[in-house]
Amino acid sequence: MSQPTVLLLALLLSSGSVAAFADANEATDCWHETRLGPDLQEVKITVCLLEGGAIQVYPSSGEAPRMIDINLGYDALGTECWWRTAYSTPWVNLGVDSDGVARVGYREDGVAGLLLDTHVRSCTGRPREAGSAISSAWELINRHIHERPEPLFNPDIGITGLETFIEVAVPVPITDSLVSPLGTTVSFEIKVAQVKVDWGDGTVDTFTESTFPHLIGYPDGIARHIYETKTCSTPGGPRCHPTLSAYQIGVEFDWFVQWRVDAGPWSTIPVPNTTTTATYDVDEIVTRSVANP
């Protein structure tokens, strides 16, 4: 996989901290270059950018300073590439083949595992980072996918044996595109793929896109449920739920985000679901027979 990986992820999500350096001669970033040697034969060297801004060449890779991580960016031709860095980054080096192509993963803070697994070639010249147009695109995506459900309940307090309805407005899909500083077009789509309702009594209903127009609440909405047991402030009383003083109803948006560069293939970005939990009381109606005097 080539440009798409870096364009939307490499420089948008990273917020690494800089390692502490002893002086201006400490290396911050290193990459490989191929140059002509004294015998006019091509030789591979390691080139490092020093903290003070100078460039240092290491004829042998064994002499090059040790770097703690890898980073992703672009070479002079605008092609994505990776290099070694003294900065802490979210990128994980999963191995480099004999051609200098690295298998790369991305680690998101607070998320277990890797969000992607792709291959990127080694930089063959001084790398650089892209500008802010892509960053603005990610900010829009990130802001939208954190939107939470705002469910409405009818009735406000449930009645055993009668239906409880939920109304929830699902955000409309967003499709848009931006032109990156490299002249490529980044297109993206953001939408809710599913709405899940956990009624709090062990029942979970899932609603797909085709059913979203019907999440309209009472009386015709399809998100409806019948509770069999009332809740009481002190659980376990007569006819009360044995353990719950109220049902915890969770309404969840399952997000789907995909993007691509120019007319390339679409790639998905795993993003967390957003959930709203509400406390819901359920009462009961008890009928009594009253004798006429």
N, C-alpha and C positions, 0 to 999 in steps of 0.2 A: 504494500500500500504506500502511496507517495504523498503528494501535497495535502490531501484532505486531512490527514492525521494532524499535521503540524498547524495548518491554517486555523482550525477552530479550537484545538485543545492545547497545543504546546505552549503558546504564549498567552492564552486567555486565562487559564486556570492557575498558573504557577504563581506562587507568592513566597518563594524561597528566601531564606535569610542568608546574608553574606557571612562567610567564616571570618574569624579574626586573623589579620595578617601581621607578621612581625615588622616588615618594612616594605619599601617600594620594590624590592627585588623578588618578592614572593609571587609565584605564578597564580593567576586566577582562572585562566582557560587555556586548554591545549588542544591542538588538532594536528592532522597529518598533511604533509605536502610532498609532492614528487618533484625533484629538481635534478638538473644535470650535474654530475660530479666532475672532478678534474679530468677524468678519462672520457668525458662526454657520455657516460652511461647514466641512466636514470637511477636515482637513489631516493629512498623514502626517508624523510626526516620528521621530527616532531617540532612543532613551532608553538611557543607559549606566549600569551599576553601577560605581562607582569603588572603588578598592582600600580606601579608608577606610570604605566602606559607604554613602556618600552616592549620590544619584541626580542625574545630569546630563542635561538635555534639549538636543538639537541640532535646531533648526528645519529645517536643511538637511542632507541626507545627505552633502553635500560637506564639511560642517564636522565630521562625526563622526570620531573617531579611527580609525586603521587597525587592524584586527584580523587576527591571523595565521591563524586557523582557524575552523571552525564546530563547534558542539556540538549534541546532541540531548537533549530533555527534554520537559517538560509545561508547559502554561499553567495558569491558575487553574481551568479547567474540566476538567483532566485529559486534555486532548487533546495528542497528540504534536506537537512543533514543533521548528524549528531556530532558532539564533541565532548571532551572531558572537562570538568569544571571543579573549582574549589567551592562553588556555591551549593547550597542544599536545594535540591529540586524535587518535584514530584515524580520524576521519571526513573524507571527501574531498568537496568541493563540485564536482559535475560540471556545474553550470549552474543558473541560477534563471530561471523564466519570468516573464511580466508580472504574474502573480497572486501572486508571491512563493513559489511552490512550487519547492523545490530538488530536483534529482536528486542523490542522495547515495550514496556508496560507503563501504565499510569496509575499512581496511587493517590486517591482522594482522601483528605483528612477525615477521619471518623468513619470511613467506609472500608469494610473488610474486603480483601482481595484487590485485583487489578481491574480497572474499568475498560481497558482495551489491550490488545495484543497485536502489534504491527511490526513491520520491518522498515528500517531507515538506513540509508547509506552514510558512510563517514564523510565528514566535511573535508574537502581537499583545498581549502583556502580559509581565510579568516571569516568566521561566521558572523551573522548579524541577526537581529530580531526584527519582526514586522512591526508595523505601526498600530494605531489605535482604532482603525475602522473595524477590524475583526473583534477587538476587545469590546467595542460598543455593541456588536451583534450578540456576543455572549452575555453581556449585561442585560440585554432585552430578554434573551432566553431564560436566564437565571431568575429574573424578576417575575416572569410569567409562571414558571413552573412551580413557584412557591405559593401560588394562589390556593387557598384552602376552601373546602366546601362550606356553604352557609345554609344548612338545612332548616326547613320550617316544618313543624309537627302539627298534625290535626288528628285528634284533639290535643290541647296542651297537656292534659293529663289523660292517660289511657284508661280504658275500661275493659276488664276481662271479657272475652267472648265477642268483643266488637273490634272492628279494624282500626288500626293506627296508620295514618298516611304520612309519608315524607315527601316534601317538595324540595328540589334542589336544582339550582341553575348551573348548568355545565358551561364552562367557557367555550366560546366558538374557536375552532382551529385557527391558528395564525400561520400564514406562509409569507415569506418575505425574502429579500436578497440584498446584499451589499457588495460593493466593489472594493476589494482589498487593496492595500498599498502596492501590491505586486501586479495589479491589473487583472486579477482573476475575480470571478463572481462567486460569492459564497451564498448559497441558498439554504434555507432551513424551514422546517415545518414543526410546529408544536401543537399537540392536541391531547385531550384526555381520551385514552383508549377504553377505559372501563370505569364504572362507578360501583364501588362495593359498599354494601350496607350490612353492618354487623348489629343485629337487633339486641344484642346483650343477653340473650337467653340460649345461645348456642346455634341460632339460625343466622346464616350469612347469605345474602342475595347479591348476585353480580349482574350488572346491567351494561350491555354493550352499546356501541355508538348508535345503532339503528333504533334503540329504545329511549335515547336521551330526550326526545321531544315529549315523551310520555311520563317524565318524572315531574308531574304537575300537581301532585298532592290531591286533596279531597275535591270532588268525589270520584274522578276518573283516572287518577294517577295509578301507575303500576307498582310503585314502591309502597307496599302495604303489608301489614302483619297483624296477626291476632295473638295477644298474650293470654295465657291460660291461668296465670297466677298473679295475684296482686302483690304489691310491695308495701311494706310497713316500715315506719321509722325504726322499730325494733324488729329485726328479722326473726322468723321462727314462731311468730304468734299464730293464732287460729286463722287458717286459710292463707297465711302470709308466705312469701317466698322464704325458704329456710335460711338463706345466707345473704340475700341482697336487700338493702333498704331502698334501692332504686336500680333500674336497668341502665347500663352504660351503652348508649347507642353510638357506634362509630360510623361515620360516612367518609369514604376514602376516594380520592382521585388517583387513578393509575395513569401516569403520564407517558406519552410516547414522543420522543424528539429525534428527528433525523435531519441530516445536512449533507451537502455535497459541494464540490468545487467545480465550477463550469458545468459541463455535461457529464461529469464523472459519476461513478456509482454512488448511491445513497449509503450513508453510514449512520448507525444509531448511536445515541449517547444514553447510557443508563442514568436515570435520574430518580431520586427518591420520590415515593408517593407522598401526597399531602392528606392529612386526616384531621377531621374535627370530631371530638367526642362530646356528647351531651348527656346529662343526667335526666332520666325520664321516669316519672312516677306512674304507677298503674293502680287504679282503684277497682272496685267492683260494685255492682248494683245488686242488692239483696232484696228479694221480694218476700213479703210476709202476707199471710192470710189473716184478715181481720173479720171476726164474726160480727154480724149485725145484731144490735141489741134487740 
